Structure formats: structure tokens, C-alpha cells
């Protein structure tokens, strides 16, 4: 994998926090930022996959409506009060 340099602006407070993390782990700032970016990208991929799965479930009618959830919890509350 080839690497490219990317430049962007970050607040002084963020840089201080990044440097603190880097120092505690005995790595450089670049490694912390690379890990953070990789984590963000993986989370984004997971979000997209979850949204696709949700769309599939909606199209299949495999979900519970808000009204059904409210009715279930109201029934539980009534049952708990009766006990």
C-alpha cells in the first residue's frame, strides 16, 4: 500500500490531545491520526452495511412499528401495576 501525505487544519486543543495520546503510547502523531482515520472509515462502512440491512428488512416487512412498541410497553406497565 502506498502512502500519501495529507494536510489539514486542526485546533490547538485537538493537537494537544493527539500529542498527549501519542506520548503515552510512545508513537508519533501520524500513527494516532492514521488509526483514528482507519477507525472512522471502518465505522462508516459498518453504518452503510447496517442501513442496507435496515432497508432490506423494511422491504421485507420484517420490523415492528412504533405503535406496536408503545402498545407492548404500555401493556407491560399495566401488568406491573396490577402485580
C-alpha positions as CSV (number, residue, x, y, z in Angstrom):
1,X,0.0,0.0,0.0
2,X,1.4,3.4,-1.0
3,X,1.1,6.3,1.4
4,X,0.3,9.9,0.6
5,X,0.7,13.0,2.7
6,X,-2.5,14.8,3.7
7,X,-2.5,18.3,5.2
8,X,-5.5,19.8,7.1
9,X,-6.1,22.3,9.9
10,X,-6.8,21.2,13.4
11,X,-7.4,23.2,16.6
12,X,-4.6,23.6,19.0
13,X,-6.6,21.8,21.7
14,X,-7.0,18.7,19.4
15,X,-3.3,18.7,18.6
16,X,-2.5,18.8,22.3
17,X,-4.8,15.9,22.9
18,X,-3.4,13.9,20.0
19,X,0.2,14.6,21.2
20,X,-0.7,13.5,24.7
21,X,-2.1,10.2,23.4
22,X,0.9,9.7,21.2
23,X,3.3,10.4,24.0
24,X,1.5,7.9,26.3
25,X,1.7,5.2,23.7
26,X,5.2,6.2,22.6
27,X,4.3,6.6,19.0
28,X,4.2,9.7,16.7
29,X,1.2,11.9,15.9
30,X,0.9,10.4,12.4
31,X,0.2,6.9,13.8
32,X,-2.5,8.2,16.1
33,X,-4.2,10.1,13.2
34,X,-3.9,7.1,10.9
35,X,-5.5,4.8,13.5
36,X,-8.3,7.4,14.1
37,X,-9.0,7.7,10.4
38,X,-9.0,3.9,9.9
39,X,-11.4,3.5,12.8
40,X,-13.7,6.2,11.3
41,X,-13.7,4.6,7.9
42,X,-14.5,1.2,9.3
43,X,-17.3,2.7,11.4
44,X,-18.7,4.4,8.3
45,X,-18.6,1.1,6.3
46,X,-20.4,-0.6,9.2
47,X,-23.0,2.1,9.2
48,X,-23.6,1.8,5.5
49,X,-24.0,-2.0,5.9
50,X,-26.4,-1.5,8.8
51,X,-28.5,0.9,6.7
52,X,-28.6,-1.5,3.8
53,X,-29.8,-4.3,6.1
54,X,-32.4,-2.0,7.6
55,X,-33.7,-1.2,4.1
56,X,-33.8,-4.9,3.3
57,X,-35.8,-5.6,6.5
58,X,-38.2,-2.7,5.7
59,X,-38.8,-4.0,2.2
60,X,-39.5,-7.5,3.6
61,X,-41.9,-6.1,6.2
62,X,-39.6,-7.5,8.9
63,X,-40.0,-4.8,11.5
64,X,-42.1,-3.6,14.4
65,X,-43.9,-0.3,14.1
66,X,-43.6,2.5,16.7
67,X,-47.3,2.0,17.7
68,X,-46.7,-1.8,18.3
69,X,-43.7,-1.0,20.6
70,X,-45.7,1.6,22.6
71,X,-48.6,-0.8,23.0
72,X,-46.2,-3.6,24.2
73,X,-44.6,-1.3,26.8
74,X,-48.0,0.1,28.0
75,X,-49.2,-3.5,28.5
76,X,-46.0,-4.3,30.5
77,X,-46.6,-1.2,32.6
78,X,-50.2,-2.1,33.2
79,X,-49.2,-5.6,34.1
80,X,-46.5,-4.4,36.6
81,X,-49.0,-2.1,38.3
82,X,-51.5,-4.9,38.6
83,X,-49.0,-7.2,40.3
